[in-house]
Amino acid sequence: FAALEQLQATPHFQHMQLSLVPTDGPVVFIANHPFGIMDGLTLCALAEHTRGPFKILINAALCRDPRLDPYFVPVDFSKNKTASITNARSARNVLKVLKDGGTLVVFPAGGISTATGWGQPAVDLPWSPFIATLILRAKATTVPVYFPGQNSRLFQWASLVNMDLRLAFIMGEVRRQIGTPVAHRIGAPIPYEALSHYPNDEEVIAALRKITHDLSSP
């Protein structure tokens, strides 16, 4: 909440929706990822407000502030042996947190929603079945959250050019959103039992993605 307060963007959570979030047992908050930072801060604020301490799966390249170590669980997207070790350790960490009745925040797309061409709407990257694996193994309740909107056309253009340029424009997107709480819609919690009948993790994550994106219609 402190970061959002500094940005004058404290979210207005609806009490009726918050009351649906389980107060005990493992919970995973999932969401689409249209903005990159402001939606991340908002989802973390939601988890903290309803559940207290939490962990968030995040790109290892962003884990540079030791003060945030209690919250961050790094995911290394590089293709080397070190990445495999890091990711295996993180998976064990997250599973322990969840099996102990804790809270996980995650954007299953693993990256910011991006337009596939000039003038096209931004769409989420493919959602990782690994998130479904975590949910099923921990028998966690899933809380879907949808963030309407997308980053500017300039950001989308930069994303089509190269990744370095894309990263350079992220802070500009944050500045554009200062003073405006990020709109969001919280869906009904999904118990583990409602997902256990799917034959594989790919179908589970596809179902969760559809449920989340269906929240785009009020």
Residue frames relative to the residue before (quaternion, step in Angstrom):
aa qw qx qy qz dx dy dz
F 1.0000 0.0000 0.0000 0.0000 0.00 0.00 0.00
A 0.6132 0.5925 -0.3587 0.3798 3.60 0.97 -0.82
A 0.6589 0.5085 -0.3164 0.4552 3.59 0.92 -0.88
L 0.6700 0.4900 -0.2996 0.4704 3.59 0.96 -0.84
E 0.6094 0.5423 -0.3519 0.4590 3.58 1.07 -0.66
Q 0.6524 0.5126 -0.3129 0.4622 3.58 0.98 -0.84
L 0.7043 0.4275 -0.2469 0.5101 3.56 1.15 -0.67
Q 0.3973 -0.7378 0.4515 0.3065 3.58 1.35 0.11
A 0.5655 0.5904 -0.3680 0.4429 3.54 1.05 0.83
T 0.1671 0.8085 -0.5434 0.1521 3.58 1.02 0.80
P 0.4030 -0.7494 0.4677 0.2393 3.63 -0.62 1.06
H 0.3318 -0.7127 0.5823 0.2070 3.54 -1.23 0.58
F 0.1206 -0.8157 0.5645 0.0370 3.57 -0.05 1.30
Q 0.3925 -0.7127 0.5319 0.2347 3.56 -1.04 0.80
H 0.5108 -0.6891 0.4258 0.2880 3.57 -0.73 1.12
M 0.6391 0.5442 -0.3400 0.4241 3.60 0.93 -0.83
Q 0.6740 0.4770 -0.2947 0.4809 3.57 1.01 -0.83
L 0.6448 0.5326 -0.3255 0.4411 3.58 0.97 -0.84
S 0.6431 0.5565 -0.3266 0.4124 3.57 1.02 -0.79
L 0.6168 0.5630 -0.3420 0.4308 3.60 1.22 -0.37
V 0.5736 0.6039 -0.3832 0.3993 3.59 1.18 -0.50
P 0.4732 -0.6871 0.4614 0.3018 3.63 -0.71 0.99
T 0.3753 -0.7387 0.5188 0.2107 3.55 -1.02 0.80
D 0.7814 0.1692 -0.1384 0.5845 3.58 1.22 -0.21
G 0.6672 0.4598 -0.3772 0.4485 3.54 -1.28 0.35
P 0.6361 -0.5544 0.3736 0.3853 3.59 -1.23 0.39
V 0.0342 -0.7930 0.6080 -0.0159 3.57 -0.99 0.91
V 0.1160 -0.7666 0.6291 0.0559 3.55 -1.05 0.87
F 0.2022 -0.7519 0.6179 0.1090 3.56 -0.79 1.08
I 0.0285 -0.7933 0.6082 -0.0049 3.58 -0.80 1.04
A 0.0347 0.8039 -0.5925 0.0379 3.59 -1.16 0.53
N 0.5217 -0.5389 0.5325 0.3922 3.50 -1.36 0.20
H 0.3263 -0.7854 0.5117 0.1217 3.59 -1.20 0.43
P 0.0470 0.8695 -0.4908 0.0304 3.62 0.61 1.09
F 0.7917 0.3751 -0.1708 0.4509 3.62 1.02 -0.67
G 0.4678 -0.7217 0.4121 0.3009 3.60 0.99 -0.70
I 0.8147 0.1062 -0.0450 0.5683 3.58 0.87 -0.90
M 0.7111 0.4639 -0.2770 0.4498 3.57 0.72 -1.03
D 0.6542 0.4714 -0.3260 0.4935 3.60 1.01 -0.68
G 0.6127 0.5495 -0.3456 0.4508 3.58 1.10 -0.64
L 0.6640 0.4936 -0.2975 0.4764 3.56 0.94 -0.91
T 0.6548 0.5208 -0.3137 0.4489 3.58 0.99 -0.82
L 0.6612 0.4930 -0.3149 0.4696 3.59 0.94 -0.84
C 0.6364 0.5144 -0.3269 0.4727 3.59 1.03 -0.73
A 0.6365 0.5244 -0.3263 0.4619 3.59 1.02 -0.80
L 0.6250 0.5337 -0.3297 0.4646 3.57 1.05 -0.77
A 0.6675 0.4969 -0.3008 0.4659 3.57 0.90 -0.93
E 0.6715 0.4999 -0.3013 0.4565 3.57 0.90 -0.91
H 0.6654 0.5270 -0.3032 0.4331 3.57 0.96 -0.90
T 0.7681 0.3784 -0.1905 0.4802 3.57 0.95 -0.88
R 0.8241 0.2600 -0.0876 0.4956 3.57 1.04 -0.74
G 0.4870 -0.6510 0.4545 0.3640 3.60 1.16 -0.37
P 0.8385 -0.1035 0.0787 0.5292 3.63 -1.00 -0.77
F 0.0016 -0.8000 0.5984 -0.0433 3.57 -1.07 0.79
K 0.2891 -0.6927 0.6200 0.2286 3.51 -1.40 0.11
I 0.1300 -0.7768 0.6091 0.0928 3.57 -1.14 0.61
L 0.3733 -0.6890 0.5752 0.2345 3.56 -0.96 0.91
I 0.0881 0.8163 -0.5562 0.1288 3.57 -0.68 1.08
N 0.6322 -0.5354 0.4061 0.3857 3.56 -1.18 0.63
A 0.5125 -0.6789 0.4348 0.2958 3.58 -0.77 1.05
A 0.5972 0.5883 -0.3594 0.4099 3.60 1.12 -0.61
L 0.6908 0.4695 -0.2736 0.4769 3.59 1.21 -0.46
C 0.5723 0.5994 -0.3748 0.4156 3.60 1.27 -0.12
R 0.2685 0.8027 -0.4818 0.2270 3.56 0.52 1.20
D 0.6803 0.4452 -0.2857 0.5074 3.58 1.23 -0.19
P 0.3596 -0.7730 0.4749 0.2181 3.62 -0.31 1.20
R 0.5658 0.6035 -0.3936 0.4009 3.61 1.16 -0.41
L 0.7062 0.4510 -0.2558 0.4821 3.58 1.21 -0.49
D 0.3666 0.7673 -0.4616 0.2525 3.58 1.30 0.01
P 0.6333 0.5413 -0.3640 0.4164 3.66 0.96 -0.66
Y 0.7221 0.4294 -0.2383 0.4873 3.59 1.20 -0.46
F 0.7198 0.4872 -0.2494 0.4271 3.58 0.97 -0.89
V 0.0617 -0.7250 0.6831 0.0630 3.52 -1.21 0.73
P 0.3034 -0.8185 0.4577 0.1689 3.62 -0.28 1.23
V 0.1253 -0.7295 0.6668 0.0863 3.51 -1.25 0.72
D 0.2015 -0.7983 0.5619 0.0798 3.57 -0.64 1.16
F 0.2166 -0.8186 0.5239 0.0918 3.57 -0.54 1.20
S 0.4740 0.6548 -0.4600 0.3674 3.60 1.23 0.07
K 0.4242 -0.7162 0.5036 0.2312 3.56 -1.17 0.60
N 0.4863 0.6405 -0.4721 0.3612 3.58 0.36 1.18
K 0.7133 -0.4649 0.3130 0.4208 3.55 -1.31 0.19
T 0.6181 0.5556 -0.3417 0.4388 3.57 1.05 -0.78
A 0.6276 0.5401 -0.3291 0.4540 3.57 1.03 -0.82
S 0.6510 0.5228 -0.3176 0.4495 3.58 0.93 -0.86
I 0.6532 0.5080 -0.3084 0.4692 3.56 1.00 -0.83
T 0.6471 0.5264 -0.3069 0.4582 3.57 0.96 -0.95
N 0.7083 0.4751 -0.2676 0.4482 3.56 0.82 -1.01
A 0.6253 0.5218 -0.3387 0.4712 3.60 1.05 -0.68
R 0.6445 0.5122 -0.3116 0.4746 3.57 1.01 -0.84
S 0.6621 0.5112 -0.3041 0.4559 3.58 0.97 -0.88
A 0.6271 0.5351 -0.3354 0.4560 3.58 1.03 -0.79
R 0.6562 0.4997 -0.3115 0.4719 3.59 0.96 -0.84
N 0.6290 0.5471 -0.3192 0.4508 3.57 1.04 -0.85
V 0.6916 0.4834 -0.2765 0.4600 3.56 0.84 -1.03
L 0.6560 0.5126 -0.3199 0.4524 3.58 0.92 -0.85
K 0.6343 0.5158 -0.3333 0.4696 3.58 1.02 -0.74
V 0.6316 0.5335 -0.3302 0.4555 3.59 0.96 -0.88
L 0.7042 0.4683 -0.2682 0.4613 3.56 0.85 -0.99
K 0.6821 0.4867 -0.3012 0.4551 3.58 0.88 -0.85
D 0.6425 0.4782 -0.3139 0.5100 3.55 1.29 -0.33
G 0.6035 -0.5946 0.3406 0.4078 3.58 1.30 0.22
G 0.4447 0.7302 -0.4200 0.3044 3.58 1.25 0.38
T 0.5146 -0.6501 0.4986 0.2529 3.51 -1.42 -0.11
L 0.0914 -0.7826 0.6152 0.0289 3.56 -1.01 0.93
V 0.1671 -0.7439 0.6402 0.0936 3.54 -1.11 0.85
V 0.1307 0.8124 -0.5549 0.1225 3.58 -0.77 0.96
F 0.2290 -0.7051 0.6522 0.1582 3.52 -1.25 0.68
P 0.3298 -0.8071 0.4478 0.1980 3.61 -0.11 1.25
A 0.5819 0.5766 -0.3857 0.4244 3.61 1.18 -0.38
G 0.3365 -0.7829 0.4694 0.2311 3.59 1.15 -0.52
G 0.7911 0.1273 -0.0814 0.5927 3.59 1.26 0.01
I 0.6498 -0.5463 0.3742 0.3734 3.54 -1.30 0.35
S 0.5712 -0.5903 0.4530 0.3466 3.57 -1.09 0.80
T 0.0685 -0.8242 0.5605 -0.0440 3.55 -0.87 1.03
A 0.4703 -0.6468 0.5226 0.2956 3.57 -1.12 0.72
T 0.4084 -0.7218 0.5071 0.2347 3.56 -1.04 0.78
G 0.7930 0.0320 -0.0212 0.6080 3.59 1.29 -0.19
W 0.6678 -0.5019 0.3532 0.4212 3.57 -1.25 0.35
G 0.8143 0.2187 -0.1834 0.5054 3.56 -0.81 1.02
Q 0.5748 0.5817 -0.3807 0.4316 3.58 1.27 -0.09
P 0.5377 -0.6124 0.4529 0.3615 3.63 -1.11 0.51
A 0.5204 -0.6178 0.4864 0.3330 3.55 -1.18 0.57
V 0.0743 -0.7834 0.6165 0.0264 3.56 -1.06 0.79
D 0.5932 -0.5703 0.4340 0.3666 3.53 -1.22 0.53
L 0.4955 -0.5885 0.5427 0.3370 3.52 -1.24 0.53
P 0.6715 -0.4731 0.3458 0.4535 3.64 -1.17 0.26
W 0.4042 -0.7071 0.5276 0.2412 3.57 -1.02 0.83
S 0.4513 -0.7228 0.4659 0.2386 3.55 -0.94 0.93
P 0.4476 -0.6908 0.5008 0.2676 3.61 -0.84 0.96
F 0.5074 0.6578 -0.4168 0.3689 3.59 1.22 -0.39
I 0.6117 0.5477 -0.3517 0.4495 3.59 1.09 -0.66
A 0.6250 0.5230 -0.3276 0.4781 3.57 1.06 -0.75
T 0.6083 0.5598 -0.3435 0.4457 3.58 1.05 -0.79
L 0.6626 0.5079 -0.2998 0.4617 3.56 0.92 -0.96
I 0.6623 0.5205 -0.3045 0.4447 3.58 0.88 -0.98
L 0.7077 0.4699 -0.2686 0.4542 3.57 0.84 -0.98
R 0.6727 0.4977 -0.3094 0.4516 3.59 0.92 -0.86
A 0.7206 0.4157 -0.2427 0.4990 3.57 1.08 -0.71
K 0.3032 -0.7638 0.5003 0.2727 3.59 1.32 -0.26
A 0.2565 0.8118 -0.4739 0.2249 3.52 1.05 0.97
T 0.4380 -0.6213 0.5752 0.3020 3.53 -1.32 0.43
T 0.2368 -0.7832 0.5628 0.1178 3.58 -0.95 0.90
V 0.1446 -0.7702 0.6166 0.0748 3.56 -0.94 0.94
P 0.1906 -0.8060 0.5503 0.1061 3.62 -0.42 1.18
V 0.0631 -0.7794 0.6231 0.0141 3.55 -1.07 0.81
Y 0.1555 -0.7939 0.5833 0.0724 3.57 -0.92 0.91
F 0.1625 -0.7670 0.6160 0.0765 3.55 -0.99 0.95
P 0.2587 -0.7717 0.5581 0.1615 3.63 -0.48 1.12
G 0.6685 0.5087 -0.3700 0.3968 3.56 -1.21 0.52
Q 0.1507 -0.7658 0.6152 0.1112 3.53 -1.35 -0.09
N 0.6162 -0.5284 0.4204 0.4054 3.54 -1.29 0.22
S 0.7079 -0.5005 0.3088 0.3913 3.56 -1.30 0.39
R 0.6492 -0.4995 0.4007 0.4105 3.56 -1.30 0.27
L 0.6063 0.5601 -0.3532 0.4404 3.57 1.10 -0.69
F 0.6427 0.5056 -0.3177 0.4799 3.56 1.01 -0.81
Q 0.6560 0.5109 -0.3152 0.4575 3.59 0.94 -0.87
W 0.6253 0.5240 -0.3344 0.4718 3.58 1.04 -0.76
A 0.6529 0.5173 -0.3114 0.4573 3.57 0.93 -0.95
S 0.6391 0.5401 -0.3206 0.4440 3.57 1.04 -0.80
L 0.6609 0.5045 -0.3019 0.4664 3.57 1.10 -0.67
V 0.6397 0.5354 -0.3210 0.4485 3.57 1.21 -0.54
N 0.7141 -0.3609 0.2307 0.5537 3.60 0.69 -1.09
M 0.6704 -0.5468 0.3387 0.3699 3.54 -1.25 0.52
D 0.6274 0.5440 -0.3515 0.4323 3.60 0.96 -0.76
L 0.6580 0.4970 -0.3049 0.4766 3.57 0.96 -0.84
R 0.6053 0.5615 -0.3344 0.4544 3.56 1.07 -0.80
L 0.6797 0.4909 -0.2838 0.4653 3.57 0.87 -0.98
A 0.6331 0.5536 -0.3276 0.4307 3.57 1.05 -0.77
F 0.7067 0.4718 -0.2602 0.4586 3.58 1.11 -0.63
I 0.4711 0.7058 -0.4413 0.2917 3.62 1.20 -0.28
M 0.6789 0.4885 -0.3095 0.4524 3.60 0.84 -0.91
G 0.5901 0.5568 -0.3651 0.4567 3.57 1.14 -0.54
E 0.6323 0.5179 -0.3273 0.4743 3.56 1.09 -0.71
V 0.6240 0.5268 -0.3387 0.4674 3.59 1.05 -0.72
R 0.6513 0.5159 -0.3186 0.4562 3.60 0.90 -0.91
R 0.6375 0.5418 -0.3247 0.4412 3.57 1.04 -0.77
Q 0.7348 0.4281 -0.2241 0.4760 3.59 1.12 -0.66
I 0.4124 0.7092 -0.4798 0.3111 3.62 1.25 -0.04
G 0.8006 0.2793 -0.2293 0.4779 3.54 -0.97 0.94
T 0.7269 0.3614 -0.2237 0.5394 3.58 1.28 -0.08
P 0.3576 -0.7303 0.5345 0.2306 3.63 -0.48 1.10
V 0.4800 -0.6755 0.4808 0.2866 3.56 -1.02 0.83
A 0.4340 -0.6882 0.5183 0.2634 3.57 -0.82 1.01
H 0.0601 0.7959 -0.5981 0.0717 3.57 -1.04 0.74
R 0.1530 -0.7547 0.6283 0.1103 3.54 -1.28 0.43
I 0.2276 -0.7843 0.5690 0.0963 3.55 -0.73 1.13
G 0.2768 -0.7825 0.5384 0.1455 3.57 -0.75 1.04
A 0.6577 -0.4859 0.3895 0.4239 3.54 -1.30 0.15
P 0.5356 -0.6261 0.4526 0.3411 3.62 -0.94 0.80
I 0.2715 -0.7595 0.5769 0.1291 3.55 -1.08 0.84
P 0.3043 -0.7704 0.5242 0.1977 3.62 -0.41 1.13
Y 0.6640 -0.5168 0.3760 0.3882 3.53 -1.22 0.58
E 0.6412 0.5616 -0.3302 0.4055 3.60 0.94 -0.87
A 0.6400 0.5389 -0.3295 0.4376 3.60 1.12 -0.60
L 0.7158 0.4193 -0.2425 0.5031 3.60 1.26 -0.30
S 0.5643 0.6707 -0.3668 0.3117 3.56 1.17 -0.53
H 0.6409 0.5516 -0.3391 0.4123 3.62 1.17 -0.38
Y 0.5180 0.6337 -0.4320 0.3789 3.61 1.21 -0.21
P 0.5298 -0.6919 0.3911 0.2961 3.60 -0.94 0.84
N 0.8175 0.0267 -0.0003 0.5753 3.63 1.10 -0.48
D 0.6935 -0.4998 0.3355 0.3957 3.55 -1.33 0.32
E 0.5970 0.5783 -0.3625 0.4216 3.58 1.09 -0.68
E 0.6928 0.4559 -0.2853 0.4804 3.58 0.95 -0.81
V 0.5966 0.5512 -0.3618 0.4577 3.58 1.12 -0.58
I 0.7069 0.4480 -0.2833 0.4683 3.59 0.79 -0.96
A 0.5994 0.5436 -0.3621 0.4627 3.61 1.11 -0.57
A 0.6481 0.5095 -0.3121 0.4722 3.59 1.02 -0.81
L 0.6651 0.5006 -0.3034 0.4638 3.58 0.95 -0.87
R 0.6262 0.5252 -0.3390 0.4659 3.58 1.03 -0.72
K 0.6633 0.5011 -0.3113 0.4605 3.59 0.91 -0.89
I 0.6381 0.5254 -0.3292 0.4565 3.59 0.93 -0.88
T 0.6667 0.5074 -0.2972 0.4580 3.57 0.94 -0.93
H 0.7220 0.4386 -0.2601 0.4676 3.58 0.77 -0.98
D 0.5750 0.5732 -0.3833 0.4403 3.62 1.17 -0.42
L 0.5650 0.5902 -0.3889 0.4256 3.60 1.21 -0.31
S 0.4798 0.6708 -0.4345 0.3618 3.60 1.26 -0.14
S 0.6818 0.4110 -0.2726 0.5403 3.59 1.25 -0.45
P 0.4098 -0.7426 0.4683 0.2475 3.62 -0.41 1.19
